[in-house]
């Protein structure tokens, strides 16, 4: 999902578990005529489109024609935990699985291989975990913003930490009127968070290795908003 404001010539890329629903609500208050754009990819029908799929399916070439594109970047470990909360709280979600947090981290060790090959050679439990693994990969910012070729597109990275301050700076820089907005970000209260989540040293090592490229992105905008050229 992307949100387009023609009034302010801005496009928001919604990376899952990065305050995207909150940003969407803000944008609709700033510009009630915003467009919420979702593309249908058939087998890959997914509410959040990464750069590669947008380029393939975006007939209006929004990425190339909109003046300012932005997204929110969060600490990768916080995003990983948030996704676990999300899956655990939705019993009817296609990826929901009653696994504890340690098992969730173990999923990261599943090798990225060909989908059909893995599905033909593993149990139903492992098949579902493989799908979760691929979903985790899909929402990693470094994967979400990756392109196989140089596009010449600038994307503004806004740090999830101090979100209100960082958003106001971005809006000020591009003359976006937010005078009617009451900034108040809070996490989703409808999500029940599993208790007793603990990350040991081995877990931390796995997470840091898995999310190495994402930490690089996060650190780029750690102290100020950053413009990434892709």
C-alpha positions as a LaTeX table, in Angstrom:
\begin{tabular}{lrrr}
\hline
Residue & $x$ (\AA) & $y$ (\AA) & $z$ (\AA) \\
\hline
Unk1 & 0.00 & 0.00 & 0.00 \\
Unk2 & 1.16 & 3.51 & $-0.84$ \\
Unk3 & $-0.56$ & 6.78 & 0.02 \\
Unk4 & $-0.41$ & 9.63 & $-2.47$ \\
Unk5 & $-1.15$ & 13.29 & $-1.80$ \\
Unk6 & $-1.38$ & 15.14 & $-5.11$ \\
Unk7 & $-1.92$ & 18.37 & $-3.19$ \\
Unk8 & 1.54 & 18.19 & $-1.60$ \\
Unk9 & 3.15 & 15.93 & $-4.20$ \\
Unk10 & 4.21 & 13.32 & $-1.64$ \\
Unk11 & 4.08 & 9.53 & $-1.65$ \\
Unk12 & 4.25 & 7.40 & 1.49 \\
Unk13 & 5.69 & 3.88 & 1.23 \\
Unk14 & 4.15 & 1.76 & 3.97 \\
Unk15 & 6.71 & $-0.72$ & 5.33 \\
Unk16 & 4.79 & $-3.04$ & 7.70 \\
Unk17 & 5.16 & $-2.60$ & 11.46 \\
Unk18 & 6.68 & 0.86 & 11.06 \\
Unk19 & 3.81 & 3.12 & 12.22 \\
Unk20 & 2.28 & 3.00 & 8.74 \\
Unk21 & $-1.38$ & 3.04 & 9.83 \\
Unk22 & $-0.67$ & 6.08 & 11.99 \\
Unk23 & 1.04 & 7.91 & 9.12 \\
Unk24 & $-1.86$ & 7.06 & 6.82 \\
Unk25 & $-4.33$ & 8.64 & 9.26 \\
Unk26 & $-2.16$ & 11.76 & 9.52 \\
Unk27 & $-1.94$ & 12.15 & 5.77 \\
Unk28 & $-5.71$ & 11.93 & 5.39 \\
Unk29 & $-6.09$ & 14.72 & 7.96 \\
Unk30 & $-3.51$ & 16.83 & 6.14 \\
Unk31 & $-5.08$ & 16.10 & 2.75 \\
Unk32 & $-8.53$ & 14.43 & 2.84 \\
Unk33 & $-8.21$ & 13.76 & $-0.90$ \\
Unk34 & $-5.23$ & 11.44 & $-0.50$ \\
Unk35 & $-5.30$ & 8.26 & $-2.56$ \\
Unk36 & $-4.70$ & 4.92 & $-0.85$ \\
Unk37 & $-3.28$ & 2.77 & $-3.65$ \\
Unk38 & $-3.17$ & $-1.02$ & $-3.48$ \\
Unk39 & $-2.13$ & $-3.15$ & $-6.43$ \\
Unk40 & $-3.26$ & $-6.70$ & $-7.06$ \\
Unk41 & $-0.36$ & $-9.04$ & $-7.77$ \\
Unk42 & $-2.38$ & $-12.24$ & $-8.07$ \\
Unk43 & $-0.41$ & $-14.89$ & $-6.17$ \\
Unk44 & 1.61 & $-12.12$ & $-4.57$ \\
Unk45 & $-1.42$ & $-10.04$ & $-3.61$ \\
Unk46 & $-0.08$ & $-8.15$ & $-0.61$ \\
Unk47 & $-1.15$ & $-4.86$ & 0.91 \\
Unk48 & 2.40 & $-3.51$ & 1.10 \\
Unk49 & 4.28 & $-3.18$ & $-2.16$ \\
Unk50 & 8.06 & $-3.13$ & $-2.28$ \\
Unk51 & 9.97 & $-1.06$ & $-4.80$ \\
Unk52 & 10.46 & $-3.87$ & $-7.32$ \\
Unk53 & 6.75 & $-4.73$ & $-7.52$ \\
Unk54 & 5.72 & $-1.09$ & $-7.64$ \\
Unk55 & 7.93 & $-0.52$ & $-10.66$ \\
Unk56 & 6.47 & $-3.56$ & $-12.42$ \\
Unk57 & 2.81 & $-2.69$ & $-11.78$ \\
Unk58 & 2.70 & 1.08 & $-11.42$ \\
Unk59 & 1.42 & 2.28 & $-14.80$ \\
Unk60 & 1.39 & 5.90 & $-13.60$ \\
Unk61 & 5.08 & 5.68 & $-12.64$ \\
Unk62 & 4.43 & 7.36 & $-9.30$ \\
Unk63 & 7.94 & 6.62 & $-8.04$ \\
Unk64 & 9.38 & 8.68 & $-10.88$ \\
Unk65 & 6.80 & 11.46 & $-11.02$ \\
Unk66 & 6.12 & 12.31 & $-7.37$ \\
Unk67 & 8.40 & 14.95 & $-5.93$ \\
Unk68 & 8.84 & 13.61 & $-2.38$ \\
Unk69 & 8.73 & 9.93 & $-1.38$ \\
Unk70 & 9.13 & 8.93 & 2.25 \\
Unk71 & 8.95 & 5.96 & 4.59 \\
Unk72 & 9.49 & 5.22 & 8.27 \\
Unk73 & 12.51 & 3.21 & 9.42 \\
Unk74 & 12.43 & 1.43 & 12.77 \\
Unk75 & 14.96 & $-0.43$ & 14.87 \\
Unk76 & 14.97 & $-3.85$ & 13.12 \\
Unk77 & 14.66 & $-5.83$ & 16.34 \\
Unk78 & 11.65 & $-3.77$ & 17.42 \\
Unk79 & 10.07 & $-4.38$ & 14.02 \\
Unk80 & 10.75 & $-8.12$ & 14.28 \\
Unk81 & 9.12 & $-8.28$ & 17.73 \\
Unk82 & 6.18 & $-6.16$ & 16.59 \\
Unk83 & 5.54 & $-8.58$ & 13.72 \\
Unk84 & 5.53 & $-11.46$ & 16.21 \\
Unk85 & 2.96 & $-9.62$ & 18.35 \\
Unk86 & 0.88 & $-9.03$ & 15.24 \\
Unk87 & 0.89 & $-12.68$ & 14.10 \\
Unk88 & 0.24 & $-13.94$ & 17.62 \\
Unk89 & $-2.75$ & $-11.67$ & 18.16 \\
Unk90 & $-4.69$ & $-12.61$ & 15.02 \\
Unk91 & $-5.93$ & $-16.21$ & 15.20 \\
Unk92 & $-7.50$ & $-16.02$ & 11.75 \\
Unk93 & $-4.42$ & $-14.64$ & 10.03 \\
Unk94 & $-3.09$ & $-17.03$ & 7.38 \\
Unk95 & 0.36 & $-16.89$ & 9.00 \\
Unk96 & $-0.78$ & $-17.30$ & 12.59 \\
Unk97 & 0.99 & $-20.16$ & 14.31 \\
Unk98 & 1.06 & $-20.98$ & 18.00 \\
Unk99 & 4.80 & $-20.79$ & 18.41 \\
Unk100 & 6.75 & $-19.22$ & 21.20 \\
Unk101 & 9.21 & $-16.41$ & 20.65 \\
Unk102 & 12.26 & $-18.67$ & 20.65 \\
Unk103 & 10.73 & $-20.80$ & 17.89 \\
Unk104 & 9.95 & $-17.60$ & 16.01 \\
Unk105 & 13.62 & $-16.63$ & 16.10 \\
Unk106 & 14.60 & $-20.13$ & 14.95 \\
Unk107 & 12.55 & $-19.52$ & 11.79 \\
Unk108 & 15.21 & $-16.99$ & 10.78 \\
Unk109 & 17.64 & $-19.86$ & 10.29 \\
Unk110 & 15.54 & $-21.40$ & 7.51 \\
Unk111 & 17.57 & $-20.98$ & 4.32 \\
Unk112 & 16.14 & $-18.92$ & 1.50 \\
Unk113 & 15.60 & $-21.45$ & $-1.26$ \\
Unk114 & 13.18 & $-22.13$ & $-4.05$ \\
Unk115 & 9.58 & $-22.13$ & $-2.82$ \\
Unk116 & 8.45 & $-25.26$ & $-4.69$ \\
Unk117 & 11.56 & $-27.17$ & $-3.69$ \\
Unk118 & 11.00 & $-26.46$ & $-0.01$ \\
Unk119 & 7.27 & $-27.18$ & $-0.14$ \\
Unk120 & 7.81 & $-30.55$ & $-1.79$ \\
Unk121 & 10.34 & $-31.76$ & 0.77 \\
Unk122 & 9.04 & $-30.67$ & 4.18 \\
Unk123 & 6.19 & $-31.21$ & 6.63 \\
Unk124 & 3.14 & $-28.94$ & 6.90 \\
Unk125 & 4.59 & $-27.32$ & 10.04 \\
Unk126 & 7.86 & $-26.50$ & 8.29 \\
Unk127 & 6.02 & $-25.29$ & 5.21 \\
Unk128 & 4.10 & $-22.76$ & 7.29 \\
Unk129 & 7.27 & $-21.62$ & 9.00 \\
Unk130 & 8.90 & $-21.17$ & 5.60 \\
Unk131 & 6.04 & $-18.87$ & 4.57 \\
Unk132 & 6.52 & $-16.89$ & 7.81 \\
Unk133 & 10.23 & $-16.68$ & 7.03 \\
Unk134 & 9.48 & $-15.25$ & 3.61 \\
Unk135 & 7.00 & $-12.80$ & 5.11 \\
Unk136 & 9.69 & $-11.60$ & 7.53 \\
Unk137 & 12.00 & $-11.12$ & 4.55 \\
Unk138 & 9.31 & $-9.20$ & 2.65 \\
Unk139 & 8.95 & $-6.51$ & 5.32 \\
Unk140 & 12.65 & $-5.91$ & 5.97 \\
Unk141 & 13.36 & $-2.30$ & 4.93 \\
Unk142 & 16.56 & $-3.28$ & 3.09 \\
Unk143 & 14.52 & $-5.75$ & 1.00 \\
Unk144 & 11.52 & $-3.47$ & 0.68 \\
Unk145 & 13.58 & $-0.60$ & $-0.75$ \\
Unk146 & 15.94 & $-2.70$ & $-2.84$ \\
Unk147 & 16.08 & $-2.46$ & $-6.62$ \\
Unk148 & 18.19 & $-4.56$ & $-8.98$ \\
Unk149 & 19.03 & $-1.48$ & $-11.02$ \\
Unk150 & 19.88 & 2.15 & $-10.35$ \\
Unk151 & 16.63 & 4.10 & $-10.50$ \\
Unk152 & 17.67 & 7.62 & $-9.64$ \\
Unk153 & 14.89 & 7.86 & $-7.03$ \\
Unk154 & 15.29 & 9.70 & $-3.74$ \\
Unk155 & 13.46 & 8.29 & $-0.71$ \\
Unk156 & 13.35 & 10.18 & 2.59 \\
Unk157 & 14.00 & 7.92 & 5.57 \\
Unk158 & 12.30 & 9.09 & 8.77 \\
Unk159 & 13.33 & 7.51 & 12.05 \\
Unk160 & 10.58 & 5.83 & 14.08 \\
Unk161 & 12.23 & 7.13 & 17.26 \\
Unk162 & 11.12 & 10.70 & 18.06 \\
Unk163 & 8.56 & 10.23 & 15.31 \\
Unk164 & 6.58 & 13.41 & 15.96 \\
Unk165 & 9.67 & 15.64 & 15.83 \\
Unk166 & 11.02 & 13.92 & 12.73 \\
Unk167 & 7.70 & 14.14 & 10.88 \\
Unk168 & 7.30 & 17.83 & 11.68 \\
Unk169 & 10.77 & 18.50 & 10.33 \\
Unk170 & 9.95 & 16.63 & 7.12 \\
Unk171 & 6.65 & 18.51 & 6.74 \\
Unk172 & 8.36 & 21.85 & 7.42 \\
Unk173 & 11.11 & 21.14 & 4.88 \\
Unk174 & 8.53 & 20.57 & 2.13 \\
Unk175 & 5.94 & 23.19 & 3.10 \\
Unk176 & 3.28 & 20.71 & 4.17 \\
Unk177 & 0.65 & 22.35 & 6.36 \\
Unk178 & $-0.02$ & 20.28 & 9.48 \\
Unk179 & $-1.55$ & 23.04 & 11.67 \\
Unk180 & $-4.80$ & 21.07 & 12.09 \\
Unk181 & $-3.02$ & 17.90 & 13.21 \\
Unk182 & $-2.82$ & 16.56 & 16.74 \\
Unk183 & 0.26 & 14.34 & 16.77 \\
Unk184 & $-0.23$ & 11.50 & 19.20 \\
Unk185 & 1.33 & 8.20 & 18.27 \\
Unk186 & 0.55 & 5.06 & 20.27 \\
Unk187 & 0.94 & 1.38 & 19.52 \\
Unk188 & $-2.03$ & $-0.70$ & 18.46 \\
Unk189 & $-4.04$ & $-1.35$ & 21.62 \\
Unk190 & $-5.99$ & $-4.13$ & 19.92 \\
Unk191 & $-2.91$ & $-6.34$ & 19.77 \\
Unk192 & $-2.42$ & $-8.65$ & 22.73 \\
Unk193 & 1.28 & $-8.90$ & 23.45 \\
Unk194 & 2.59 & $-12.30$ & 24.57 \\
Unk195 & 4.34 & $-12.14$ & 27.90 \\
Unk196 & 7.83 & $-13.23$ & 28.92 \\
Unk197 & 9.62 & $-12.36$ & 25.68 \\
Unk198 & 13.33 & $-12.49$ & 26.37 \\
Unk199 & 16.21 & $-12.11$ & 23.94 \\
Unk200 & 19.40 & $-13.89$ & 24.97 \\
Unk201 & 22.88 & $-13.34$ & 23.53 \\
Unk202 & 22.44 & $-16.07$ & 20.92 \\
Unk203 & 19.09 & $-14.61$ & 19.82 \\
Unk204 & 20.70 & $-11.18$ & 19.56 \\
Unk205 & 23.51 & $-12.57$ & 17.41 \\
Unk206 & 21.00 & $-14.20$ & 15.03 \\
Unk207 & 18.97 & $-10.99$ & 14.80 \\
Unk208 & 22.00 & $-8.78$ & 14.23 \\
Unk209 & 23.30 & $-11.09$ & 11.49 \\
Unk210 & 19.91 & $-11.37$ & 9.80 \\
Unk211 & 19.21 & $-7.65$ & 9.95 \\
Unk212 & 22.71 & $-6.34$ & 9.26 \\
Unk213 & 21.63 & $-4.37$ & 6.17 \\
Unk214 & 18.57 & $-3.05$ & 7.98 \\
Unk215 & 20.67 & $-1.74$ & 10.84 \\
Unk216 & 22.74 & 0.16 & 8.29 \\
Unk217 & 19.57 & 1.86 & 7.00 \\
Unk218 & 18.35 & 2.55 & 10.51 \\
Unk219 & 21.65 & 4.13 & 11.47 \\
Unk220 & 21.58 & 6.41 & 8.40 \\
Unk221 & 18.57 & 8.22 & 9.84 \\
Unk222 & 19.45 & 7.74 & 13.49 \\
Unk223 & 20.19 & 11.39 & 14.20 \\
Unk224 & 18.31 & 13.18 & 11.42 \\
Unk225 & 16.06 & 12.49 & 8.45 \\
Unk226 & 18.09 & 11.01 & 5.61 \\
Unk227 & 17.56 & 10.96 & 1.84 \\
Unk228 & 18.43 & 7.58 & 0.31 \\
Unk229 & 19.29 & 7.41 & $-3.39$ \\
Unk230 & 18.28 & 4.15 & $-5.04$ \\
\hline
\end{tabular}
